[in-house]
Amino acid sequence: MAFGGFGKGTLDFLAGLSANNNKAWFDAHRQDYEAHFVGPAVAFVAALAEPLAKLAPRLNAEPRINGSIFRINRDIRFSKDKTPYKDHLDLWFWEGERKTALSGLFFRLTATEMILGTGCHGFDPARLAAFRQAVCDPKRGPAAAKAVAAIERAGFTLGGAHYKTLPRGFAASTPAAERLLKHNAFYAVQTAPHPPGLATPGLVDWCVERWRGTLPIHRWLVENLS
């Protein structure tokens, strides 16, 4: 199926699920889920595969649930929020093994907005230690600062700041170190209303061009922490 955009049916389904997040409503609208959520998502990921390969050849774009398309069911085992479904569509394009991927591109569609981003949403302890060493390195630290400046020029915001103080044993030797040592993740993100071309095939090129501006974050992570 060729990608034709995310139209009114998709947005209506997401809005309805947000207002009626329960199994009875979802079961009654399963056909809408298949037609307006899964179908367009699969087509979108398939359409993105070639242009993303030109952007970064090792990115994976798998047009299936549990590939590039996240499951709509929420894991509620350890969450205070017991609603069973996500009220948004999440997509992920990564390098390497999916379960251990360090960085990639992400996409989220809700009933009211779209979120694009690139990078790593959370370091495990080993990668956090490696990130801190890289940030303090005389060459890799300034390269990280340049990557941040590039994504900010592209209209994205740096995400991942978490700590209020510097970690023990580290000093703010440079402005980049002072800022980035307080992170436990490193990513670029942009949240905005739906673009005019959301319901058209042109959404593919629209997203690719915006992701292009975030690649310095992805490349820095892959080159320095892999």
Residue frames relative to the residue before (quaternion, step in Angstrom):
aa qw qx qy qz dx dy dz
M 1.0000 0.0000 0.0000 0.0000 0.00 0.00 0.00
A 0.3843 -0.7217 0.5277 0.2301 3.58 -0.79 1.01
F 0.4863 -0.6684 0.4789 0.2956 3.54 -1.07 0.75
G 0.1078 -0.8181 0.5643 0.0259 3.56 -0.80 1.07
G 0.6710 -0.4597 0.3018 0.4974 3.57 1.29 0.05
F 0.4408 -0.6254 0.5571 0.3228 3.53 -1.37 0.06
G 0.1321 -0.8558 0.4997 0.0207 3.54 -0.24 1.30
K 0.8097 -0.2784 0.2128 0.4708 3.51 -1.35 -0.34
G 0.6217 0.5620 -0.3489 0.4194 3.57 1.00 -0.75
T 0.6477 0.5127 -0.3135 0.4684 3.58 1.02 -0.81
L 0.6962 0.4719 -0.2810 0.4623 3.56 0.84 -0.97
D 0.6273 0.5247 -0.3349 0.4681 3.58 1.04 -0.72
F 0.6416 0.5175 -0.3255 0.4632 3.58 0.98 -0.81
L 0.6795 0.4888 -0.2982 0.4588 3.60 0.86 -0.93
A 0.6546 0.5010 -0.3144 0.4708 3.58 0.99 -0.81
G 0.6540 0.5138 -0.3088 0.4614 3.57 0.98 -0.81
L 0.6573 0.5004 -0.3091 0.4713 3.56 0.98 -0.82
S 0.6227 0.5412 -0.3394 0.4519 3.58 1.03 -0.75
A 0.7201 0.4360 -0.2386 0.4841 3.58 1.01 -0.84
N 0.7876 0.2114 -0.0879 0.5720 3.60 1.18 -0.52
N 0.1117 0.8438 -0.5149 0.1020 3.55 0.74 1.09
N 0.4568 0.6404 -0.4860 0.3808 3.53 0.26 1.33
K 0.6595 -0.5544 0.3462 0.3712 3.55 -1.21 0.54
A 0.6236 0.5529 -0.3554 0.4233 3.60 0.96 -0.77
W 0.6742 0.4762 -0.3013 0.4774 3.59 0.90 -0.91
F 0.6580 0.5181 -0.3184 0.4441 3.56 0.90 -0.90
D 0.6597 0.5039 -0.3172 0.4586 3.60 0.89 -0.86
A 0.6623 0.5041 -0.3045 0.4632 3.58 1.04 -0.76
H 0.7580 0.3236 -0.1802 0.5369 3.60 1.22 -0.47
R 0.2415 0.8052 -0.5100 0.1821 3.57 1.15 0.56
Q 0.6231 0.5313 -0.3528 0.4528 3.60 1.01 -0.67
D 0.6309 0.5115 -0.3307 0.4806 3.58 1.05 -0.72
Y 0.6090 0.5536 -0.3411 0.4542 3.58 1.05 -0.76
E 0.6943 0.4680 -0.2765 0.4717 3.57 0.86 -0.96
A 0.7366 0.4542 -0.2384 0.4408 3.57 0.87 -0.98
H 0.8192 0.2930 -0.1111 0.4803 3.56 0.91 -0.91
F 0.6969 0.3945 -0.2636 0.5378 3.59 1.28 -0.17
V 0.7584 0.3737 -0.2175 0.4877 3.59 0.49 -1.17
G 0.6739 0.5327 -0.3114 0.4064 3.59 0.76 -1.01
P 0.7204 0.4186 -0.2670 0.4841 3.62 0.68 -0.97
A 0.6208 0.5458 -0.3516 0.4396 3.61 1.05 -0.69
V 0.6438 0.5123 -0.3158 0.4726 3.58 0.94 -0.87
A 0.6777 0.4905 -0.2912 0.4640 3.58 0.89 -0.94
F 0.6381 0.5339 -0.3220 0.4517 3.59 1.02 -0.81
V 0.6665 0.4898 -0.3050 0.4720 3.59 0.86 -0.92
A 0.6463 0.5147 -0.3228 0.4617 3.60 0.94 -0.84
A 0.6718 0.4977 -0.2957 0.4621 3.58 0.98 -0.83
L 0.6661 0.5150 -0.2938 0.4525 3.58 1.15 -0.60
A 0.5068 0.7036 -0.4150 0.2753 3.59 1.12 -0.58
E 0.7197 0.4486 -0.2677 0.4573 3.61 0.75 -0.97
P 0.7023 0.4409 -0.3080 0.4663 3.66 0.74 -0.83
L 0.6347 0.5110 -0.3509 0.4613 3.61 1.06 -0.57
A 0.6069 0.5504 -0.3519 0.4526 3.58 1.10 -0.65
K 0.6425 0.4974 -0.3211 0.4865 3.59 1.11 -0.60
L 0.6313 0.5365 -0.3183 0.4608 3.54 1.16 -0.66
A 0.7590 -0.1120 0.1291 0.6282 3.57 0.93 -1.00
P 0.3888 -0.8031 0.3941 0.2205 3.61 -0.07 1.31
R 0.7272 0.4468 -0.2584 0.4526 3.61 1.07 -0.59
L 0.4205 0.6944 -0.4819 0.3299 3.60 1.22 0.18
N 0.2921 -0.7437 0.5795 0.1608 3.55 -1.06 0.83
A 0.0111 -0.7618 0.6477 -0.0121 3.56 -0.97 0.94
E 0.0247 0.8215 -0.5640 0.0802 3.58 -0.16 1.31
P 0.2585 -0.8196 0.4949 0.1285 3.62 -0.33 1.23
R 0.5495 0.5647 -0.4300 0.4407 3.55 0.48 1.26
I 0.5922 -0.5259 0.4657 0.3948 3.53 -1.33 0.33
N 0.8023 0.1762 -0.2072 0.5313 3.58 -0.94 1.00
G 0.5602 0.4622 -0.4242 0.5409 3.54 1.29 0.48
S 0.8087 -0.0753 0.0927 0.5760 3.56 -0.36 -1.23
I 0.6838 0.4514 -0.2775 0.5016 3.59 1.22 -0.37
F 0.3349 -0.7492 0.5380 0.1926 3.57 -0.65 1.09
R 0.5683 -0.5811 0.4655 0.3503 3.54 -1.19 0.60
I 0.4580 -0.6828 0.4952 0.2809 3.57 -1.08 0.68
N 0.5813 0.5760 -0.3757 0.4349 3.59 1.21 -0.39
R 0.3387 -0.7370 0.5524 0.1922 3.55 -0.97 0.88
D 0.3921 -0.6589 0.5809 0.2731 3.56 -1.21 0.56
I 0.0675 -0.8535 0.5167 -0.0050 3.57 -0.19 1.28
R 0.3618 0.7753 -0.4691 0.2190 3.59 1.27 0.05
F 0.8156 0.1924 -0.0791 0.5399 3.59 0.89 -0.88
S 0.5604 0.6088 -0.3731 0.4197 3.57 1.22 0.45
K 0.4703 -0.6522 0.5126 0.3012 3.55 -1.10 0.71
D 0.6447 0.4796 -0.3053 0.5110 3.57 1.20 -0.57
K 0.1358 -0.8392 0.5252 0.0384 3.58 -0.39 1.20
T 0.3486 0.7103 -0.5367 0.2929 3.61 1.15 0.35
P 0.4520 -0.7658 0.3951 0.2305 3.60 -0.74 1.03
Y 0.7899 0.3083 -0.1480 0.5090 3.61 1.14 -0.47
K 0.4579 -0.6119 0.5614 0.3173 3.53 -1.28 0.47
D 0.3138 -0.7606 0.5365 0.1877 3.58 -0.97 0.79
H 0.6789 0.4105 -0.2798 0.5406 3.56 1.18 0.66
L 0.4130 -0.6597 0.5652 0.2734 3.54 -1.36 0.22
D 0.0854 -0.7961 0.5987 0.0198 3.56 -0.79 1.05
L 0.0504 -0.7763 0.6283 0.0047 3.56 -1.01 0.94
W 0.0971 -0.7973 0.5957 -0.0059 3.56 -1.14 0.74
F 0.0608 -0.7786 0.6244 -0.0118 3.57 -0.94 0.99
W 0.0168 -0.8638 0.4938 -0.0988 3.57 -0.30 1.28
E 0.3703 -0.6730 0.5823 0.2663 3.54 -1.38 0.15
G 0.7873 0.2999 -0.2316 0.4865 3.57 -1.09 0.75
E 0.7503 -0.3200 0.2836 0.5042 3.55 -1.16 -0.69
R 0.5526 -0.6571 0.3935 0.3287 3.56 -0.82 0.98
K 0.7062 0.4909 -0.2804 0.4262 3.59 0.81 -0.99
T 0.7793 0.2978 -0.1607 0.5274 3.58 1.11 -0.58
A 0.3124 0.7857 -0.4895 0.2131 3.59 1.27 0.22
L 0.3944 -0.7310 0.5146 0.2126 3.54 -0.97 0.91
S 0.8225 0.0023 0.0755 0.5638 3.57 0.87 -0.96
G 0.1510 0.7793 -0.6023 0.0846 3.52 -1.26 0.41
L 0.5476 -0.5786 0.4854 0.3603 3.52 -1.36 -0.22
F 0.0737 -0.8155 0.5720 0.0496 3.59 -0.98 0.71
F 0.1680 -0.7606 0.6264 0.0308 3.50 -1.31 0.65
R 0.0319 0.7785 -0.6267 0.0152 3.57 -0.97 0.85
L 0.0969 -0.7791 0.6185 0.0309 3.54 -0.96 0.96
T 0.0612 -0.7693 0.6356 0.0237 3.56 -0.85 1.02
A 0.7035 -0.4485 0.3251 0.4452 3.58 -1.26 -0.02
T 0.7958 0.3151 -0.1418 0.4973 3.60 1.15 -0.50
E 0.8242 0.1181 -0.0407 0.5524 3.62 1.13 -0.40
M 0.2780 -0.7296 0.5965 0.1859 3.52 -1.36 0.16
I 0.1512 -0.7829 0.6010 0.0541 3.55 -1.02 0.86
L 0.0579 -0.7690 0.6363 0.0193 3.55 -0.93 0.96
G 0.1374 0.8071 -0.5685 0.0812 3.55 -1.08 0.59
T 0.1829 -0.7617 0.6156 0.0857 3.50 -1.39 0.18
G 0.6438 0.5472 -0.3925 0.3634 3.53 -1.10 0.73
C 0.6072 -0.5391 0.4470 0.3754 3.52 -1.22 -0.65
H 0.3107 -0.7899 0.5074 0.1483 3.58 -0.73 1.11
G 0.8201 -0.0249 0.0072 0.5716 3.60 1.18 -0.09
F 0.2768 -0.7666 0.5594 0.1511 3.58 -0.75 1.05
D 0.3791 -0.6476 0.5947 0.2884 3.55 -1.12 0.64
P 0.7295 -0.4568 0.2516 0.4426 3.65 -1.16 0.33
A 0.6641 0.5034 -0.3208 0.4502 3.60 0.93 -0.82
R 0.7014 0.4506 -0.2779 0.4773 3.58 0.90 -0.85
L 0.5876 0.5494 -0.3782 0.4582 3.59 1.11 -0.53
A 0.6457 0.5081 -0.3175 0.4734 3.58 0.98 -0.82
A 0.6628 0.4973 -0.3028 0.4708 3.58 0.97 -0.85
F 0.6185 0.5431 -0.3376 0.4568 3.58 1.05 -0.76
R 0.6684 0.5011 -0.3060 0.4566 3.58 0.88 -0.89
Q 0.6466 0.5033 -0.3260 0.4715 3.58 0.97 -0.78
A 0.6605 0.5131 -0.3097 0.4522 3.58 0.97 -0.84
V 0.6426 0.5341 -0.3211 0.4458 3.57 0.98 -0.86
C 0.7168 0.4358 -0.2447 0.4863 3.58 1.06 -0.72
D 0.5066 0.6549 -0.4196 0.3720 3.58 1.26 -0.18
P 0.5596 -0.6497 0.3953 0.3293 3.63 -0.90 0.87
K 0.7350 0.3736 -0.2315 0.5163 3.61 1.11 -0.56
R 0.7259 0.4538 -0.2635 0.4446 3.56 0.80 -0.98
G 0.6012 0.5736 -0.3592 0.4248 3.59 1.10 -0.60
P 0.6865 0.4549 -0.2939 0.4853 3.62 0.80 -0.90
A 0.6110 0.5435 -0.3556 0.4527 3.60 1.09 -0.62
A 0.6246 0.5214 -0.3328 0.4767 3.58 1.08 -0.69
A 0.6427 0.5196 -0.3195 0.4635 3.57 0.98 -0.83
K 0.6375 0.5153 -0.3242 0.4723 3.60 1.03 -0.75
A 0.6277 0.5290 -0.3326 0.4643 3.59 1.05 -0.77
V 0.6390 0.5185 -0.3208 0.4689 3.58 1.00 -0.82
A 0.6554 0.5098 -0.3152 0.4596 3.58 0.90 -0.89
A 0.6494 0.5315 -0.3183 0.4410 3.59 1.01 -0.80
I 0.6980 0.4542 -0.2970 0.4672 3.60 0.85 -0.86
E 0.6239 0.5250 -0.3456 0.4644 3.59 1.11 -0.58
R 0.6195 0.5190 -0.3432 0.4786 3.60 1.08 -0.63
A 0.6697 0.4977 -0.2863 0.4709 3.56 1.14 -0.64
G 0.5959 -0.6113 0.3469 0.3884 3.60 1.26 0.06
F 0.5539 0.5909 -0.3948 0.4337 3.56 1.26 0.34
T 0.3770 -0.7038 0.5602 0.2207 3.54 -1.31 0.43
L 0.4329 -0.6761 0.5255 0.2815 3.57 -1.05 0.73
G 0.1015 -0.7962 0.5952 0.0395 3.57 -0.90 0.95
G 0.5772 0.6221 -0.4285 0.3101 3.54 -1.29 0.33
A 0.4692 0.6555 -0.4651 0.3658 3.60 1.22 -0.09
H 0.0096 -0.8369 0.5442 -0.0589 3.57 -0.80 1.00
Y 0.7701 0.3609 -0.1843 0.4926 3.58 0.82 -1.00
K 0.4428 -0.6961 0.5026 0.2584 3.56 -1.12 0.68
T 0.7790 0.2175 -0.1176 0.5762 3.56 1.15 -0.56
L 0.6184 -0.5379 0.4158 0.3941 3.55 -1.27 0.31
P 0.5385 -0.6198 0.4494 0.3520 3.60 -1.06 0.63
R 0.6128 -0.5727 0.3974 0.3723 3.54 -1.10 0.68
G 0.7882 0.3085 -0.2428 0.4740 3.54 -0.96 0.90
F 0.6944 0.4136 -0.2705 0.5230 3.58 1.27 -0.06
A 0.2028 -0.7785 0.5861 0.0960 3.53 -1.13 0.76
A 0.4954 -0.6383 0.5023 0.3079 3.54 -1.20 0.58
S 0.0237 -0.8597 0.5100 -0.0169 3.56 0.55 1.21
T 0.7706 0.1107 -0.0699 0.6237 3.57 1.24 -0.48
P 0.6507 -0.4960 0.3739 0.4368 3.62 -1.19 0.27
A 0.6299 0.5350 -0.3370 0.4510 3.58 1.04 -0.75
A 0.6566 0.5038 -0.3142 0.4651 3.57 0.94 -0.86
E 0.6456 0.5302 -0.3295 0.4398 3.57 0.91 -0.88
R 0.7073 0.4493 -0.2607 0.4795 3.57 0.98 -0.80
L 0.7816 0.4029 -0.2070 0.4288 3.58 0.65 -1.09
L 0.5739 0.5905 -0.3955 0.4069 3.62 1.12 -0.39
K 0.6419 0.5139 -0.3257 0.4667 3.59 1.23 -0.26
H 0.5496 0.6161 -0.3814 0.4157 3.57 1.32 0.17
N 0.1382 -0.7360 0.6469 0.1442 3.53 -1.33 0.46
A 0.7251 0.1990 -0.1792 0.6344 3.54 1.38 0.37
F 0.1602 -0.7860 0.5940 0.0618 3.58 -1.25 0.37
Y 0.3338 0.7497 -0.5065 0.2644 3.56 -0.23 1.23
A 0.3724 -0.6765 0.5899 0.2359 3.51 -1.37 0.39
V 0.0136 0.8128 -0.5809 0.0414 3.60 -0.93 0.84
Q 0.0401 -0.7717 0.6347 0.0099 3.53 -1.18 0.71
T 0.0800 -0.7857 0.6134 0.0065 3.56 -0.77 1.10
A 0.1331 0.7999 -0.5670 0.1452 3.57 -0.74 1.04
P 0.6212 -0.4993 0.4221 0.4321 3.58 -1.26 0.22
H 0.6816 -0.4753 0.3483 0.4339 3.56 -1.23 0.33
P 0.4323 -0.6895 0.5061 0.2857 3.62 -0.91 0.83
P 0.6580 -0.5312 0.3506 0.4024 3.61 -1.14 0.47
G 0.7396 0.4257 -0.2304 0.4676 3.59 1.06 -0.69
L 0.2521 0.8074 -0.5075 0.1643 3.59 1.18 0.35
A 0.7624 0.3725 -0.1918 0.4932 3.59 0.92 -0.88
T 0.6374 0.5053 -0.3293 0.4795 3.59 1.19 0.49
P 0.6314 -0.5232 0.3995 0.4098 3.62 -1.23 0.28
G 0.5623 0.6376 -0.3733 0.3715 3.58 1.20 -0.47
L 0.4763 0.6714 -0.4447 0.3530 3.60 1.22 -0.21
V 0.5737 0.5968 -0.3812 0.4115 3.60 1.09 -0.65
D 0.7205 0.4279 -0.2550 0.4826 3.59 0.69 -1.05
W 0.6034 0.5683 -0.3518 0.4349 3.58 1.05 -0.75
C 0.6914 0.4640 -0.2761 0.4800 3.59 0.89 -0.91
V 0.6450 0.5345 -0.3311 0.4342 3.59 0.89 -0.90
E 0.6648 0.5049 -0.3155 0.4512 3.59 0.90 -0.85
R 0.6693 0.4745 -0.3082 0.4815 3.60 1.01 -0.66
W 0.6276 0.5136 -0.3399 0.4763 3.58 1.00 -0.68
R 0.5665 0.6077 -0.3893 0.3978 3.59 1.07 -0.67
G 0.6802 0.5064 -0.2871 0.4455 3.58 0.99 -0.81
T 0.6879 0.4743 -0.2823 0.4713 3.60 1.23 -0.30
L 0.4359 0.7486 -0.4333 0.2487 3.59 1.24 -0.21
P 0.5714 0.5951 -0.4184 0.3799 3.68 0.96 -0.51
I 0.6169 0.5263 -0.3449 0.4727 3.62 1.07 -0.66
H 0.6698 0.5041 -0.2949 0.4586 3.57 0.87 -1.00
R 0.6867 0.4871 -0.2958 0.4513 3.57 0.81 -0.98
W 0.6369 0.5217 -0.3463 0.4499 3.60 0.96 -0.79
L 0.6568 0.5126 -0.3166 0.4535 3.58 0.89 -0.88
V 0.6951 0.4809 -0.2837 0.4529 3.59 0.79 -1.01
E 0.7057 0.4754 -0.2717 0.4497 3.58 0.93 -0.87
N 0.7890 0.3723 -0.1654 0.4600 3.58 1.04 -0.74
L 0.7917 0.3101 -0.1634 0.5004 3.60 1.12 -0.50
S 0.5213 0.6471 -0.4268 0.3569 3.61 1.17 -0.15
